[in-house]
Amino acid sequence: MEYHYSDLCMPSDHLLTGQYATEYGNQYMAPNKSAEYEVRASVLVDGGDRFGVSAVTFDKYEELIWMGNQGGHVTSYYGPSMQKYTSFQVHESEEVRDIITLENGIYALTKTSLRHQIRRGIPKHTYKSANMTDMQCLYQASSTKLILGGHQDKLIDLDLTKMTETIFPIKEEGCAVLRSGGGSLVGCGSANGMVALRDIRTPSAAEHTFRAHSACLSDLDMQGDLLITCGFTQTGGMPVAEPYVLVWDVRCLRANRAPGEGSWSLSTASPPLLLHFLPAFSGRAVALSGDGHVALLHVNAPNSAEQSVFQVDTHSSLCSVMDVSATSQAIAFGDQAGHLHLFSPQHNHEPVFNNFSRATEFADQVVGLPYVAFSDTNFQYSSVHLPPLASGSKWFNELPPEFFKNVYRKPKPIDSEVLKTMKMQGPIGYAPNPRTFKRNQMPYIEDTLEDLTTAKQNDNKNNSQPIPQHYQKMELRYNKHGPNDDIEKCNKTGLPGLESTLPNSYCNSMLQVLYYTLPVKSTLLAHTCAKEFCLSCELGFLFRMLDTSGGAPCQANKFLRAFRTVPEAAALGLILPDRGPDARLDLVALIQSWNRFILHQIHYEILETRKKEKELALLANSPPKPSRINTKVNRSLPHVNGQYNEEYQYTELEFLGPATEFEHEELREDGWTGREDGAGDAETVQVNNHELSNNHKADREESDISQLFAIGRHQLNRCLKCNKEEGRESVVLACALQYPTAVREGPESRGGFLELVRASLAARRSTPAWCETCSRFTPTVQRGRIVRLPPILAINCGGATVREKAYWAKGTQKDLPEAKRGGGGKPCRYGLHCARPGCHFKHPDRPNSTQGGSSKSPTHESHCMLPQQLLIRLQSDGDVIINEKCESSSEPHTPNNRADKHKNKKNVTTQCEEEYSLSAAVICVEDNPKNLVAYIQTTPSKDIEPVWYLFNDLSIVPVSVEEVVQFSAWWKTPCVLFYTSSSARICADEETRS
């Protein structure tokens, strides 16, 4: 029989036809003849050999059938073929009495519990209550509310979102069935034959209560205003099953009516046990008897004799449960023998449970390999896909990536004979042809296997140490009005960072170093003046903003704006264009020039402010205000500086500009120099004279900055012709390292970093200079004597030239094993006490360090380029002795610092001694683009040990001490180092605690 919507009195104008018609099947209209439904599938459920089926329901959202048995087990079946989908246990002993399906899973009801599980079988939660004693049925009142009934005198209203229950007492003897016809009324049937109609909005009170059967009620169902019941009648003191179905119109119910009054009956061939309306039809119902006899009834036609009947094979057991799908195309029956039967119309072999079912989630299918005969020669083996490999694995037949790169032919290296005889004329070199190559010979390297292997080894060697991500330049922007997830991942320390989006932000690393140098910070915070563009005021404002930011990133826009207005900064080339720094810009020399400039500028601004305050005090006829000098630092200066007292005055403040303009090559006696560009002394004198005339050297008084960073020196010049000596006093705020030259490089120049610092502090050099006695330029020996050590030693590491960069790339040579320090010929004057590595003189045999059982020093173990602690001794003759202080031993480690020579000198005593610890370091990351980062040692609180952090603009990460002092990587170049004395650290800690 063809199905039409008009047969159900439904409009069909809205249905789409043609290519836009829906793809789901048409709803089935049961034909009006006997045996409309026939069996499609019958399965033995899980546990069916021991337990009978106690609950069955069709899923409202997917093509599934849910079944529960008397052993507390739930199984689901997919589609009309009843393929098992999931199977799980909801209770260890109680039977499953009812199941309902929701969008996010199912709810299975047992005698004392309610279990919620998702369709894939994963349990969500189990609800139990003291009010759940003998539960029987479930009803879904809304998407978040369930009504539970049972053989007890109360109904439970359960809120699924809050998991709270509301109790409604009932007068009937329990509630065994809960059904609704789609309206607001819910039919509640009790076991004693009473039926109560309750409003779903107010279920506490019954709207109508009547007795449907005199003995007990078996089942009921509702559709619209029609209510059908079946049950037992009391005959001769025994309940007898009634062979008919009673139909009630809920609109015509009256109180106090007798059983069967006001209803009509539908006769059946066998006494019905279960009832269910067909949802897709109006007035059609299914009646199931205990022996498996099924009858399709016309509820609105009580006198109709036509009934469609069929039989369910119950295997000689009782048929206990039944349910009808939403489309009425499938009916499921369960019996006590553990079988589940699916019936569908005769002509519909693929019934659909829901008109708009969603896709059911299945497990991924395991793809198997195809079967191929051994003699099959036509099979394409490339059609079989390779299985996936683990992460990082590759197939053996994959070619290496160098086979897919465009590699150009490499030229042969220039003959060494050409390099030896080459003469440079500007940027062009000229050399005679050594005639080592034939005419028109190929000037390229042949790509032999040996060449490729060598090139690959060199590439692996260069790429053995990749640059870590937190050292690279990061393009991060701080969002003030939204989340900053990227910044929070890069900075989990709670310390404030600085944005690098503004021009001239290359100085962010030095700004962080000055901020965490507590004496400098306190000095700048206390500085105030009336100058419009004062860098000291702007630094104090920036430091105050960093203190109050609470860890949020800040911008140095006001400081950079004032920085652009300083003419000295523009003259030194420290101001970069707005378009950003050039890729060829040497950041190493730039940040060192910036360090010298900022210390000098702050020193000058503090002195200028103090001078104006004194002038105002004199004009007001009042005593001058005391200078804002940190008294704690002043109290520590006599201890740090030895015999230095306040009567000592400096006659000159040396401030050098960038290395490209003001540094010069002047050969010293011991082979140390500043650069290799060949600048003469005459040019140097002119530069220094011009510099002193523009550096405002009017005052002889000191500032807070000079008390912290100033290195006092006495410069002695001696003419080699007339031996006339002249001396002058000078002070520098930063020590510039002077590297050995290739011409005069000797054993003494290979002493490592400590020898570099010693030679740079007490510089000795020979240079032509003007002599008043000789009235001409004569060779002059210049020797610097240190008269004052600063509380904070600032060191500019240089590294601007190729030779200086190669020094840090190759590392120091002070870690040579003792076996290589042999030498021959003349014996060494110091014998076993010789402390010079690589000494060429002969030494007596000495035992190995391994034979004596002593372990190597920390320098030999870690191969660190920078010492963490320095012990500097200032001698009475102005020379300095620098030792690396080892924490593991009480005696300091003495590298090549001429310590033994000073021991043998007579009448030379130690004037003062101070311990320095590395507190900050600014390094240049040789990346594309280059980047400046800072290592800073901070103290989170007074009870916690200092911690090293890496500051990379907005990225701040903690690092280890070994990573700070190690500079053997090709991409790390040191720029500026800050060593703080122990006395200055104690003063800073006391100030922090106070």
Disulfide bonds with the S-S distance in Angstrom:
none
